[in-house]
Amino acid sequence: MDLSEVARLLDRKWNDDIVPRLVDYVKIPAKSPAFDPSWSAHGELDAVIKAAHAWCARQPIKDLKLEIVCLPGKTPCLYFEVPDTERLLA
């Protein structure tokens, strides 16, 4: 394995894919009810969580399980689970 190629791939993924998404995320005006009591009605957090779910689902991660968890009155949460390496190699 060429570690310099792995580093270039990770750098490219980080700079071209992840950083722009983080920049877009911090522009969202409501991160919690403390910032915007009407966050649910405004829908920004629902749009963000759906976009994050879609992005995660496109990643080539074996056995990735994704779920958007929504509890009444609470901001949505993206839950994900990936089996440990030993299980994947077994």
Backbone as a chain_set.jsonl record, in Angstrom:
{"seq": "MDLSEVARLLDRKWNDDIVPRLVDYVKIPAKSPAFDPSWSAHGELDAVIKAAHAWCARQPIKDLKLEIVCLPGKTPCLYFEVPDTERLLA", "coords": {"N": [[0.842, -1.175, 0.0], [0.611, 2.137, -0.911], [1.345, 4.665, 1.054], [1.578, 7.404, 0.688], [-0.106, 7.868, -1.457], [-2.541, 7.169, -0.306], [-2.705, 9.199, 1.612], [-2.928, 11.432, -0.101], [-5.398, 10.854, -1.301], [-7.114, 10.961, 0.945], [-6.707, 13.636, 1.734], [-7.745, 14.954, -0.511], [-10.423, 14.09, -0.431], [-11.2, 15.204, 2.032], [-10.76, 18.018, 1.585], [-12.228, 18.56, -0.802], [-14.767, 17.473, -0.498], [-15.719, 17.153, 2.206], [-15.066, 19.522, 3.727], [-16.445, 21.668, 2.275], [-19.101, 20.898, 2.867], [-19.173, 21.149, 5.648], [-18.803, 23.904, 5.856], [-21.188, 24.804, 4.677], [-22.931, 23.771, 6.591], [-22.371, 25.247, 8.968], [-23.506, 27.622, 8.295], [-26.192, 27.356, 8.709], [-28.899, 28.687, 10.458], [-30.063, 27.63, 12.81], [-29.092, 25.607, 15.312], [-29.948, 24.475, 17.556], [-32.786, 24.467, 19.809], [-32.258, 26.658, 21.462], [-31.092, 28.582, 19.839], [-32.999, 29.074, 17.879], [-36.182, 29.137, 18.552], [-38.274, 28.337, 16.908], [-37.321, 26.349, 15.282], [-38.19, 23.873, 14.276], [-40.436, 24.459, 12.688], [-39.221, 26.056, 10.77], [-37.514, 24.37, 9.325], [-34.806, 24.103, 8.57], [-32.977, 22.432, 9.953], [-34.043, 19.896, 9.471], [-33.607, 19.707, 6.711], [-30.806, 19.754, 6.652], [-30.127, 17.418, 8.102], [-31.225, 15.454, 6.491], [-29.705, 15.812, 4.167], [-27.168, 15.167, 5.173], [-27.583, 12.484, 5.849], [-28.068, 11.407, 3.291], [-25.554, 11.894, 2.115], [-23.862, 10.315, 3.733], [-24.947, 7.801, 3.155], [-24.097, 7.445, 0.561], [-21.448, 6.805, 0.801], [-18.817, 4.436, 0.46], [-19.029, 2.303, 2.584], [-18.847, -0.661, 4.119], [-21.589, -2.487, 5.347], [-22.73, -0.313, 6.668], [-25.028, 1.236, 8.788], [-27.689, 3.454, 8.88], [-29.671, 5.974, 10.42], [-32.159, 8.398, 10.889], [-32.921, 9.946, 13.786], [-35.669, 11.102, 15.469], [-37.0, 12.761, 18.08], [-39.859, 13.886, 19.854], [-39.999, 17.402, 20.051], [-37.255, 17.662, 20.135], [-34.116, 18.325, 18.485], [-33.281, 16.814, 15.314], [-31.301, 13.822, 14.952], [-28.503, 12.21, 13.558], [-27.949, 8.916, 13.433], [-25.478, 6.481, 13.25], [-24.011, 3.324, 12.49], [-21.266, 1.16, 12.36], [-19.865, -1.945, 11.799], [-17.24, -3.399, 13.821], [-13.713, -3.719, 12.963], [-12.623, -6.299, 13.344], [-14.84, -7.957, 13.136], [-15.563, -7.5, 10.501], [-13.436, -8.662, 9.187], [-13.63, -11.274, 9.843]], "CA": [[0.0, 0.0, 0.0], [1.364, 3.383, -1.017], [0.76, 5.556, 2.041], [1.485, 8.766, 0.163], [-1.321, 7.909, -2.274], [-3.656, 7.172, 0.647], [-2.746, 10.55, 2.177], [-3.464, 12.323, -1.14], [-6.82, 10.542, -1.429], [-7.801, 11.495, 2.125], [-6.661, 15.094, 1.642], [-8.681, 15.368, -1.562], [-11.77, 13.851, 0.102], [-11.437, 16.2, 3.07], [-10.824, 19.368, 1.028], [-13.201, 18.715, -1.885], [-16.087, 16.93, -0.184], [-16.157, 17.342, 3.586], [-14.987, 20.931, 4.149], [-17.578, 22.459, 1.782], [-20.321, 20.532, 3.602], [-19.083, 21.764, 6.976], [-19.032, 25.342, 5.66], [-22.635, 24.966, 4.501], [-23.601, 23.453, 7.854], [-22.269, 26.325, 9.955], [-24.356, 28.728, 7.853], [-27.573, 27.098, 9.132], [-29.122, 29.556, 11.617], [-30.591, 26.962, 14.003], [-28.416, 24.356, 15.682], [-30.684, 23.955, 18.705], [-33.902, 25.337, 20.177], [-31.758, 27.878, 22.096], [-30.804, 29.549, 18.783], [-34.22, 29.378, 17.129], [-37.279, 28.372, 19.145], [-39.16, 27.833, 15.848], [-36.459, 25.572, 14.385], [-38.932, 22.801, 13.619], [-41.271, 25.066, 11.642], [-38.369, 26.624, 9.716], [-37.09, 23.24, 8.512], [-33.384, 24.045, 8.184], [-32.311, 21.254, 10.519], [-34.521, 18.715, 8.747], [-32.901, 19.676, 5.427], [-29.404, 19.408, 6.907], [-29.998, 16.021, 8.522], [-31.502, 14.631, 5.314], [-28.526, 15.907, 3.29], [-26.09, 14.392, 5.81], [-27.955, 11.073, 5.696], [-27.837, 11.047, 1.888], [-24.108, 11.865, 1.884], [-23.33, 9.12, 4.402], [-25.42, 6.614, 2.441], [-23.315, 7.297, -0.68], [-20.068, 6.415, 1.093], [-18.627, 2.988, 0.293], [-18.691, 1.714, 3.875], [-19.524, -1.951, 4.218], [-22.51, -2.738, 6.458], [-23.112, 0.926, 7.345], [-26.446, 1.38, 9.113], [-27.997, 4.858, 9.123], [-31.044, 6.261, 10.834], [-32.435, 9.718, 11.435], [-33.7, 9.78, 15.006], [-36.438, 12.313, 15.787], [-37.812, 12.688, 19.291], [-40.715, 15.076, 19.935], [-39.426, 18.591, 20.676], [-35.783, 17.628, 20.097], [-33.555, 18.426, 17.141], [-33.002, 15.485, 14.763], [-29.953, 13.291, 15.154], [-28.115, 11.167, 12.613], [-27.334, 7.768, 14.111], [-24.864, 5.534, 12.325], [-23.322, 2.195, 13.109], [-20.394, 0.415, 11.465], [-19.265, -3.063, 12.542], [-15.811, -3.258, 14.07], [-12.836, -4.311, 11.963], [-12.468, -7.742, 13.542], [-16.034, -8.618, 12.598], [-15.506, -7.404, 9.043], [-12.389, -9.537, 8.675], [-13.915, -12.665, 10.235]], "C": [[0.89, 1.241, 0.0], [0.71, 4.419, -0.089], [0.671, 6.998, 1.553], [0.252, 8.916, -0.73], [-2.569, 7.928, -1.388], [-3.809, 8.574, 1.237], [-3.315, 11.539, 1.166], [-4.964, 12.102, -1.315], [-7.616, 11.128, -0.268], [-7.821, 13.017, 2.116], [-7.673, 15.61, 0.63], [-10.13, 15.209, -1.077], [-12.126, 14.927, 1.129], [-11.67, 17.584, 2.447], [-11.962, 19.562, 0.023], [-14.62, 18.298, -1.511], [-16.567, 17.318, 1.214], [-16.148, 18.811, 4.004], [-16.129, 21.767, 3.576], [-18.895, 22.138, 2.5], [-20.32, 21.139, 5.007], [-19.328, 23.274, 6.896], [-20.522, 25.613, 5.495], [-23.375, 24.743, 5.814], [-23.545, 24.628, 8.826], [-23.069, 27.556, 9.543], [-25.81, 28.56, 8.309], [-27.834, 27.876, 10.428], [-29.572, 28.842, 12.89], [-29.837, 25.666, 14.241], [-29.118, 23.699, 16.872], [-31.85, 24.891, 18.99], [-33.44, 26.646, 20.833], [-31.468, 28.968, 21.061], [-32.065, 29.982, 18.051], [-35.351, 28.537, 17.702], [-38.236, 27.769, 18.109], [-38.396, 26.97, 14.836], [-37.252, 24.513, 13.63], [-39.768, 23.349, 12.462], [-40.437, 25.59, 10.481], [-37.755, 25.556, 8.814], [-35.625, 23.149, 8.134], [-32.7, 22.781, 8.699], [-32.782, 19.967, 9.846], [-33.792, 18.582, 7.41], [-31.456, 19.247, 5.609], [-29.259, 17.926, 7.242], [-30.281, 15.081, 7.353], [-30.325, 14.654, 4.339], [-27.362, 15.1, 3.862], [-26.352, 12.893, 5.677], [-27.669, 10.609, 4.268], [-26.347, 10.952, 1.589], [-23.499, 10.608, 2.495], [-23.713, 7.852, 3.635], [-24.641, 6.381, 1.148], [-21.888, 6.823, -0.435], [-19.93, 4.893, 1.0], [-18.155, 2.318, 1.59], [-19.53, 0.456, 4.057], [-20.358, -2.031, 5.496], [-22.855, -1.486, 7.274], [-24.624, 0.946, 7.56], [-26.68, 2.836, 9.503], [-29.447, 5.006, 9.551], [-31.118, 7.714, 11.296], [-33.373, 9.511, 12.62], [-34.351, 11.12, 15.333], [-37.292, 12.053, 17.014], [-38.636, 13.971, 19.392], [-40.037, 16.225, 20.688], [-37.92, 18.668, 20.68], [-35.306, 17.754, 18.656], [-33.205, 17.034, 16.63], [-31.53, 15.11, 14.928], [-29.695, 12.205, 14.116], [-27.361, 10.092, 13.39], [-26.72, 6.886, 13.038], [-24.094, 4.492, 13.101], [-22.527, 1.483, 12.031], [-19.782, -0.718, 12.295], [-17.769, -2.849, 12.737], [-14.984, -4.043, 13.055], [-12.721, -5.806, 12.112], [-13.652, -8.491, 12.93], [-16.026, -8.596, 11.081], [-14.501, -8.394, 8.452], [-12.672, -11.006, 8.959], [-14.657, -13.405, 9.148]], "O": [[1.803, 1.366, 0.815], [-0.34, 4.976, -0.408], [-0.223, 7.735, 1.968], [-0.366, 9.98, -0.754], [-3.538, 8.624, -1.69], [-4.927, 9.078, 1.348], [-4.109, 12.404, 1.537], [-5.718, 13.064, -1.46], [-8.673, 11.724, -0.476], [-8.837, 13.626, 2.452], [-8.375, 16.588, 0.887], [-10.96, 16.093, -1.29], [-13.221, 15.49, 1.096], [-12.666, 18.241, 2.75], [-12.591, 20.62, 0.001], [-15.577, 18.732, -2.151], [-17.702, 17.763, 1.378], [-17.125, 19.294, 4.576], [-16.745, 22.523, 4.327], [-19.714, 23.033, 2.712], [-21.357, 21.591, 5.491], [-19.983, 23.848, 7.765], [-21.059, 26.541, 6.099], [-24.339, 25.448, 6.114], [-24.554, 24.97, 9.443], [-23.288, 28.446, 10.364], [-26.576, 29.524, 8.296], [-27.078, 27.743, 11.39], [-29.464, 29.422, 13.97], [-29.939, 24.729, 13.448], [-28.908, 22.52, 17.157], [-31.892, 26.001, 18.459], [-34.157, 27.645, 20.77], [-31.584, 30.154, 21.369], [-32.181, 31.139, 17.646], [-35.471, 27.356, 17.377], [-38.932, 26.797, 18.404], [-38.787, 26.878, 13.672], [-36.998, 24.286, 12.447], [-39.8, 22.76, 11.381], [-40.888, 25.574, 9.335], [-37.502, 25.824, 7.64], [-35.229, 22.211, 7.443], [-31.94, 22.138, 7.976], [-31.99, 19.041, 9.672], [-33.403, 17.482, 7.017], [-30.933, 18.465, 4.815], [-28.366, 17.256, 6.723], [-29.65, 14.031, 7.235], [-29.986, 13.627, 3.751], [-26.65, 14.425, 3.118], [-25.427, 12.123, 5.418], [-27.092, 9.541, 4.063], [-25.913, 10.036, 0.889], [-22.711, 9.917, 1.848], [-22.898, 6.941, 3.486], [-24.535, 5.245, 0.686], [-21.188, 6.474, -1.386], [-20.824, 4.156, 1.416], [-17.028, 1.831, 1.676], [-20.757, 0.51, 4.138], [-19.89, -1.688, 6.581], [-23.232, -1.592, 8.441], [-25.398, 0.704, 6.634], [-25.969, 3.387, 10.344], [-30.326, 4.268, 9.106], [-30.237, 8.192, 12.01], [-34.472, 8.974, 12.476], [-33.673, 12.14, 15.457], [-38.199, 11.221, 16.986], [-38.141, 15.043, 19.043], [-39.562, 16.051, 21.811], [-37.354, 19.642, 21.177], [-35.998, 17.346, 17.723], [-32.866, 16.157, 17.424], [-30.652, 15.967, 15.027], [-30.567, 11.384, 13.832], [-26.281, 10.333, 13.93], [-27.364, 6.579, 12.035], [-23.598, 4.734, 14.202], [-23.027, 1.229, 10.935], [-19.242, -0.474, 13.374], [-17.112, -2.199, 11.922], [-15.502, -4.927, 12.372], [-12.72, -6.525, 11.112], [-13.482, -9.528, 12.288], [-16.438, -9.564, 10.441], [-14.697, -8.901, 7.347], [-12.031, -11.886, 8.384], [-14.976, -14.583, 9.311]]}, "num_chains": 1, "name": "protein.A"}
